[in-house]
Amino acid sequence: MSVLAIINSDPEIKKLVEEAFQRAPYHHADLLFLKEEDEILEFLNYALPELVVINFSDPEIDIQKIVSHIKNDKWILNLGIVGIFSDGKDQEVELLKRYKALNVLTQLDNSRLKIQLVKSIEIIKQNFQIIFQLEFTQNLIEGASGTFIIDNDLMTAPLYSSIGATILSQRGLINPDNKMHLQLALSELLVNAIEHGNCGISYEEKAEALAKGHFASDIIAERCLNPAIRAKKVTFSWEIKQDNSIFTIQDEGQGFDVKAHIEMLKTQSEFSLHGRGIRMAAGFSFKLKYNKKGNKAILIVPHDHPEDEVPVGFSQEQVIHVKKGEIVLNEGEVSDYLYYISSGSYEVLHKGKPVGSLSPQDIFMGEMSFLLNQRRSATIRATSPGRLILLTQKNFINVIRNYPHYGIFLSKLLAKRLARSNERSASK
């Protein structure tokens, strides 16, 4: 990441951001502060960044207009966002609901900027391949599972939960509403694993400390003065299957009596903060279960398979609905058109053998042979019902003329694919 755009006009926020990066000289990024509407939209269109920082509480910038611009173009919509907000003006959960269609990876209030901004960006950078897997023809099992090892830092819980939800959202497996709900549920479960699991803080201890004006992070910092507690980690794993995804959160604590805890929750108000993670999971059609010890939570999330939003430039093109098992492209045939993948999953076959898979995150189908005027190098078969946008050569060129930044986006995707191919070749 060479340039990091900060969409903000507030001089105090600008100062805090600059101080945050001055505290971390190891982090190499050129900060680009944008406050004029024209320059913001031009940057989004032509730089096609993978990550930007947006001050959602900025009083001088028409944030709604910027958000609408991002939402109206599917390719810009894929960018990751680190949100900044004023705690006195906006509430984090309300912002998450308001901008649920965006790829907001984390939100930081003004008081946390100097400490958490660079750390959050570092975590995002370390997981770019997981968050932004927008490449072509992935291996059938690649990216199906992963694991994060998390320190006892409450401030990172929303970020890791957001990454977990984004993994499914970017693959077109859950809709925006369920992405937001999943993000909140995972965050609560991660917080529980850190607070009650690794640090052994009881609900009564936490409530008493909060009543005295202390923060949960203060209690955790105090507990982590003990090297044995500080060394404990939370393991956050995910696995994508055909119809659902499984998230596992395990701490190194003593566990708890799950049955007794659930019975106790039945006697409490639905608005009680105690046990909120469990109620969230149960309330959003997610299935939550624990191991016998009570230190491992397993959250099963059913897939929605929503249709992907079509980029505005392709909205008038022919729509093709395909059935499961249908052959979409044939190996060896003339390639005078390509498809934009709006929904569905597809198997890539070479000489009858499966060699990869495609989904909405891969953006296009049949683009290489189309661009090179070659015959199809593989057969594509639908493994689920799907929706494709057919683009002939003439129509594709006209779209590029009308939306020139689409050409830049396509070039970046192809460059990433080439770089990945080179890395694989070098590792053999």
N, C-alpha and C positions, 0 to 999 in steps of 0.2 A: 504494500500500500504506500505509494509515494505522495499522493495528495489526499488529504482528508478535508472535505468541505464541512463547514459549520454554518448552518443557516440560522442567522441571529443578528439582531441589530442592537441588543442591549450591551452597553460598554462594560457593565459589571460582570455579565456572563462571559464576555470576551476575555476580560482580565482573569477570571477564574479558570477558563480553559487554558489560556497561555501558561498560567502558573502550574496547572496540573502537568503539562508536558515539560515544563522546566524542571519539575521534580523527578522526571523520568527521562534523563538524557539518552538512555539506551534506546528509547523508542524513536525510530526514524520516520517522521511524517511531516510533510509540508502542510501547514494549516492554511486553508483558504476560507476566509470569512466572507459570506455572501449575505447581503441584506436587500439589494434591489431586485424587484420581481423579475425583470427581464434577464438579469445575469443568473438568477437562480434557475429559471426555466431553461435557459440555454445550456447551463452546466448539466442539468439532469438529462436533457435530450442528447447532447453530443459527447459528454464525458462518460455517460452511462456508468456511473460509479456503482460499486458493489456495497458501499457503506457510506452513509452520511449522518451527521449529527444535526438534529432539528430542535430548536427552542420552541416547544409547543405553547409556551406561555408568552411568547414575544408580542408586545402590544403594537408594534409598528409594522409587522409583516402580516399580510393576509394569509395566514396559515391554512385556512380552509381552501383557498384557491390553489395553493401549492399541493395540498393533499388531494384535491379533485384532479389536478393534472397528473399526479402519480397514479391514482386509481383508474383513470381513463386510458392508461396505456399499460398493457399487461407486462411489457418488457421493463419499463421503469418500475412497475409495481414489485418486481422481484428484488429490488435493492434492499439491503438491511438498514435499519434506522436505530440509532441511539437517541432516545428522546430526553430532552431536558425540560423540567417544569418547575414552577414556583410553588412551593408547598402551601403558601398562604393563598394562592389564587386557584390552583387546580389540585384535584385528587388523583393519585396514581391509578386506581382501579377505574375511575370514571374515564380517564384518558384512554386506558386500555380498551374499554368498551367503545368509545367514540371512534377510535382508529383501528378497530379490530380487523378491517380489510387490509391494513398495511402490515408490513413485515417489521414490526417494532420489536427489536431483540431485547432491549432493556430501557428503563426510564430512571433517570436520576434527578432528584431535586437539587436545588442550588447548594445545599449544605454538604452534599456528597460528591460534588464535582471534583474537587481537588484530590480527593482520596480514591474515588472509584472510577473516574472516567477512563484513565489510561489502562487501569487493570481490566476493565470491561472490554475495551478494545483489544487488549492482548488476548483475552480468552476467545473473542470472536475470531481474531486472526488465526489462532491455533486450531480452530475448528472450521475454517473456511471450506474445506473439502466436504464437510458434512452438511454445513448450512446451505452452501451455494452450489450444489451439484447440478448444474445446468449444462451438462455435456451430453454428447451423443453416444448411443449404443453401449450402454453399460453392461458389464457381465451380469449374468442372471442372479448370482448370489452377492455381488459386490454392493456394499452399502446397506445390507439387510440387517446389520446389527452393529452395536458399538458400546463403548463404556467410557464414562468419565469418573475420575477420582477427585473428589471435592474436599477442600479444607473446611474447617469449622468457621466459615465466614458467611454470615447471614446475607450480606449484601450481594453475594454471587448467586443465591438461590433463584431469584427471578430471572437472571440471565440464563442459567442452565435449564430452567423449566421452559423458557422461551425457545431455546435451541431444540429441546425435545419436541415442542409443539410444531416448530418450523420444519423439522425433519419430515413430518407427515403432511403439513400444508404445502411445502414445496413439491412434494410428490403427488399432489392432488388427491390425497386420501381422506382429508377432513375439510369441512367447510369453515368459513371464518368464525361463526359462532362457537363451534366446537373447539376451534384452535384457541380462542380466548378462554373457554372453560377449562380446557386441558392445561393451559399455561398456569391458571390460578390453582388448580388442584395439585399439579406437580410441585409448584412453589410451596404450597402449604405442607406437602409431604416431605420435601427437602428440609424445610425449616424445622419440622418435627424431628427429623433424623439428627439434625445438628443440635438443637436445643435439648430435647428430652432424651435422645439416644446417646450421642457421644458425650455431651456435657452434663447429662444427668440432672437437668433442671426440672423440678416438678412444676405442675401448673400453679400450685399455691405459691411457690417461691417466685415465679415469674409475675403473678398477679400482684404480690406484695411489693416487688421491686418497681413495677410500672406505676403503682399507686404512689410511690415515693418520688416519682419523676425520673426514674432511671430508664434506660433503654435496654432491650433484650441483648443487643450487641455488647453493652457494657458488662452484663453478667457473664456472657460467653468469654469475653476477653479476660475477665477475672479467673474463670475456670481454666482457661487455656494457659495460665501461668504455670499450671501443673504440667510438666513435660509429657506425662503419660496421657493426659486428656488432649493436649495439643497435637500429639502424634496420631490420634484417631482420625479416620477418614470416612466419608460417605461414598459408597459406590453406587453410581447411577447408570444403569444399563438399559438399552432398548433393543428390541427385535421386531422387525417388520415381517408379517406373514401375509397370506393372501387376503384374508377377510378382517384381520385385526392386527393391532400392534401391542406389544407387551413392554411396559416400563417397570423396572425393578429398582427399588431404592433400599439399600441396606446400610445400616450403621454398625458401629462396633460397641454399642452399649449393652445394657443388661436386658433390654426388651421390656415388655409389659404384658399384662393379662388382657388379651384382646377381647375375649368374650365379656369380661366384666366391664371393660371400658365401653364397649358398644351398648351394653345394657344401661350404663350410666348416662350415655348420650341421649337415650330415649326419653329421659326425664328432664332434659334441658330444652331451653328455647332454641328454635332453629336459627336465631340471630346470635346465639352465644359464640364467642370466639373459641371456646374450648372444643376441640374435635372438629374444627371447621374443614380440615383437609378430608376427613372421612365423609362428612356430609356432602361436600362438593363432588367427590368422586361418585357417590351414590346418586346424587341428584342430576347428573349429566349423562346418564346411561352408560357410565363406565363401571366396570366390575372391579372392586377392590378386595383383595384378600391378603392375609399375613401368614408368615410361617409360625410354627408353634411357639417359638421363643418370643416373637413379637418385635424383632429387630429388622425384619425384612417385609416391605410392602410391595405387592405386585398389582399393578394397575393395568387392566385389559381395556383397550380402546377400540371399539368397532369402527371400521372404515365407512366413510360416507360416499366416496367416489363422486364428488361433485364435478360438474362440468367446469373446465377452466375458462376464465374470461378470455375472449378473443381480442388480440390487439386491434385498436381502432382501424388501422389500415387494412385489415383483413375482414372487417365486419360485413362487407357487401359481397364476399366471395361465396362460391358454391359450398354448401354443407353436405357432407357424406356421412350417413349413419351406417355403422358396420355391426355385424352380429358376431358373437363369440364363435371362433373357429374359422371365420371368413379370411380368405387370402386377400391381402390388401395390395401388395406389390409382389411381382414374380421375378425371380433371379433370371437375368439374361434378357429381359424385355427392354425396349427403348424407353428412356427416361426423359420425357418431355413435360413432366409436371412433378410437383412435390406436394406433400401434405403438411399443414400445420396441425399439431396434435392438440385437440381441445379436451378430449377425455378418453378413457380406456387404457388398457394395457396390451402390449404387443410383443410377440416373440420373433427374434431375428434368426433365420435359418440359412446356413450356407451348405449347399450340397446335401440338404435334408437334415443337417445336424444343427441343434440349437447352439448359437454362439453369443447371444446377448438378448437384451430386452429393451423396450422403449415405453415411455409413459409421457404425460404432459410436461414433465420437467425436462425432457429432451428436446422440446420445442418443435423440431422438424422431423420428418420422415422422408428418406430418399433424397436428401439435399446434396450429397456428394456427387453422385452420378448425374444429377440434374445440372449442377453447376459446371461439371467437367464434360458435359455432353457424352457421357459414357453409358453403357448398358447397366442395368441394375446388377449389383454385386451380391445381393442376397434376397431371399424371400421373406416377406413380413406377414405374420399371421396374428389375427386378433385373439387374445386369450380372455377377453371380456367384451361386452358390448361397448362401443365407443363412438366418438364424434370427431370427424376430421374436416379440415377446411382445404379444399382443393385449390392449388395455385398453378396456373399454366405459366409458361415462360413469359408470355406477353403481360399477363396480369401482375406477375411478380415484379417485372421491370417497372411497370407503371406505379406499383406500390412504393418501390424504392425511390422513384422520382418524386413522388408526393410526400414521402416520409424518409428523407435521406438518412436520418439517424438509425433507421432499421438496418441499413447497409453496414453501419459501424457496429451495431450489435451483432450482426451475423459474422462479421469479420473477427470480432473478439471471441465468439464461440468457436469458430474454426481454428483460431490461433491457440485457444486453450486445448482443443482436441489434439492439435499437432504437438504441443508441448507435452501433453500427457503421453502421447505415443512415443515421443523421444525419450521420456523418462523410463518408460517400460523397456524400450530397446536397450538403453544404457545399463539397466539393472540385470539384463540377461547374461 
